[in-house]
Structure formats: C-alpha cells, structure tokens
C-alpha cells in the first residue's frame, strides 16, 4: 500500500469503528447490554458513585447518549441511581457487575480474534501510535494508562 493520505487514514479509522460496532452489536449476548451501554457499564464499574455527566466526560460522549443508556441499564436492573450529597450517584448492581464482566469478555475476545487474524507484525508500535493520536485529539481521555 502506498503511503496513505491523512484523509485516507481518517476513512480507515471510521471504517474500522463502524464495522467493529456492527459486528460487536451482533456478537453481544449479555441480557440488557448493547454495544452502546457496554462502555457505560465499564465506566461505572471503574468509577462507582460517578454521575451521568462524569461518565459522559470520561467516555467522551454526549450526556444525552449516557442518559438514554442509563435508562436502559436501570430498567434492566443492572445500574442503580441514588442521591448522595445533592448528586445522583451511579452504581452497578450485582447483576450489573456480572453483566459488565461478561460483556467485556465477549468484546475482548472479539478484538483479540480480529488482531490475531490481521497478522500485525508491529502491534506494540501500532498501539503506541494510536495512543499518541488519541492523546493529541482528547488529552483528557487516556486509555490504558
């Protein structure tokens, strides 16, 4: 492949994102969890008693998307909301913790399968380059650090 242009790189990243999301949507078998709500569960697991705004900020997504996802997760009894010191704190239920672990395992296995199939020889360098790009675009959202 010739050296890709910046636009082509952006198109490739978008293609990977869209096709991964579609494949993972079909893959997820955890009741009450969707490709949209899985990251919210994972964030709450790592940040018990966070607010919806904190989750939105931490995930770099719109608060409206988090609110819609939370409505689904609360209805599925995977997340609870409680008022603490004038704020609405979010916490996983026991079922929510189990669902989060199961969804994370399914999504992790899918990504491992895709990366193994890609036969990528320089995976560590690729990961460093992606992390550097992410840090440049959204320095407040450091993944894996």
C-alpha positions as CSV (number, residue, x, y, z in Angstrom):
1,X,0.0,0.0,0.0
2,X,1.3,3.4,-0.9
3,X,1.7,5.9,1.9
4,X,-1.9,6.8,2.9
5,X,-3.1,10.4,2.9
6,X,-4.4,11.9,6.2
7,X,-7.9,11.7,4.7
8,X,-7.4,8.0,3.8
9,X,-6.2,7.3,7.4
10,X,-9.3,9.0,8.8
11,X,-11.5,7.0,6.4
12,X,-9.8,3.8,7.6
13,X,-10.3,4.6,11.2
14,X,-14.0,5.4,10.6
15,X,-14.4,2.1,8.6
16,X,-12.9,0.1,11.5
17,X,-15.1,1.9,14.0
18,X,-18.3,1.3,12.1
19,X,-17.7,-2.3,11.1
20,X,-16.5,-3.2,14.6
21,X,-19.5,-1.7,16.2
22,X,-21.9,-3.5,13.8
23,X,-20.1,-6.8,14.4
24,X,-20.0,-6.4,18.1
25,X,-23.7,-5.5,18.2
26,X,-24.5,-8.9,16.7
27,X,-22.0,-10.6,19.0
28,X,-23.1,-9.4,22.4
29,X,-25.3,-12.0,24.1
30,X,-25.5,-10.4,27.6
31,X,-29.1,-9.6,28.5
32,X,-29.7,-5.9,28.9
33,X,-26.4,-4.9,27.4
34,X,-25.9,-3.3,24.0
35,X,-22.9,-2.0,22.2
36,X,-24.0,1.4,23.3
37,X,-24.5,0.5,27.0
38,X,-21.4,-1.7,27.5
39,X,-18.9,1.2,27.8
40,X,-21.2,2.9,30.3
41,X,-21.2,-0.3,32.4
42,X,-17.4,-0.5,32.2
43,X,-17.0,3.2,33.2
44,X,-19.3,2.8,36.2
45,X,-17.5,-0.4,37.3
46,X,-14.3,1.6,37.3
47,X,-15.8,4.7,38.9
48,X,-18.5,3.7,41.4
49,X,-20.8,6.5,42.5
50,X,-19.9,8.6,39.4
51,X,-22.6,10.9,37.9
52,X,-24.0,10.7,34.4
53,X,-22.0,13.8,33.5
54,X,-18.8,12.3,34.8
55,X,-19.5,9.1,32.7
56,X,-20.2,11.2,29.6
57,X,-17.0,13.2,30.2
58,X,-14.9,10.1,30.9
59,X,-16.3,8.3,27.8
60,X,-16.1,11.4,25.6
61,X,-19.7,11.0,24.5
62,X,-22.8,13.2,24.7
63,X,-24.6,13.2,28.1
64,X,-27.9,12.5,26.3
65,X,-26.5,9.2,25.0
66,X,-25.4,8.3,28.5
67,X,-28.8,9.2,29.9
68,X,-30.6,7.0,27.3
69,X,-28.2,4.2,28.1
70,X,-28.6,4.6,31.8
71,X,-32.4,4.4,31.4
72,X,-32.0,1.0,29.7
73,X,-29.5,-0.2,32.3
74,X,-31.7,0.9,35.2
75,X,-34.7,-0.7,33.6
76,X,-32.7,-3.9,33.2
77,X,-31.7,-3.7,36.9
78,X,-28.0,-3.5,36.0
79,X,-27.4,0.0,37.4
80,X,-28.9,1.9,40.4
81,X,-29.2,5.6,40.9
82,X,-29.1,7.2,44.4
83,X,-29.0,10.7,45.6
84,X,-25.7,11.4,47.5
85,X,-24.8,14.8,48.7
86,X,-27.0,16.6,46.2
87,X,-25.9,14.5,43.2
88,X,-27.2,11.3,41.5
89,X,-24.6,8.6,42.0
90,X,-24.5,5.5,39.7
91,X,-23.5,2.1,40.9
92,X,-23.6,-1.4,39.3
93,X,-25.9,-3.9,40.9
94,X,-24.6,-7.4,41.5
95,X,-26.3,-8.4,38.2
96,X,-24.7,-5.3,36.5
97,X,-21.2,-6.3,37.7
98,X,-21.7,-9.8,36.2
99,X,-23.1,-8.4,33.0
100,X,-20.2,-5.9,32.7
101,X,-17.6,-8.7,33.1
102,X,-19.4,-11.0,30.6
103,X,-19.8,-8.2,28.0
104,X,-16.1,-7.2,28.5
105,X,-15.0,-10.8,28.0
106,X,-17.1,-11.1,24.8
107,X,-15.8,-7.8,23.3
108,X,-12.2,-8.5,24.3
109,X,-12.3,-11.9,22.7
110,X,-13.7,-10.4,19.5
111,X,-10.9,-7.8,19.4
112,X,-8.3,-10.5,20.1
113,X,-9.6,-12.6,17.3
114,X,-9.5,-9.7,14.9
115,X,-6.0,-8.7,15.8
116,X,-4.7,-12.3,15.6
117,X,-6.3,-12.6,12.2
118,X,-4.7,-9.4,11.0
119,X,-1.2,-10.9,11.5
120,X,0.0,-7.5,12.5
121,X,3.8,-7.7,13.0
122,X,4.3,-4.4,14.8
123,X,1.3,-4.4,17.2
124,X,3.1,-2.6,20.0
125,X,4.2,0.3,17.7
126,X,0.7,0.4,16.2
127,X,-0.8,0.7,19.7
128,X,1.7,3.4,20.7
129,X,0.8,5.4,17.5
130,X,-2.9,5.1,18.2
131,X,-2.4,6.1,21.8
132,X,-0.4,9.2,20.7
133,X,-3.2,10.2,18.2
134,X,-5.8,9.7,20.9
135,X,-3.8,11.8,23.4
136,X,-3.4,14.6,20.8
137,X,-7.1,14.6,20.0
138,X,-8.5,14.1,23.5
139,X,-5.7,14.5,26.1
140,X,-8.2,14.2,29.0
141,X,-9.1,10.6,27.9
142,X,-6.1,8.4,28.5
143,X,-6.8,4.8,27.8
144,X,-4.7,2.1,29.3
145,X,-2.6,4.3,31.5
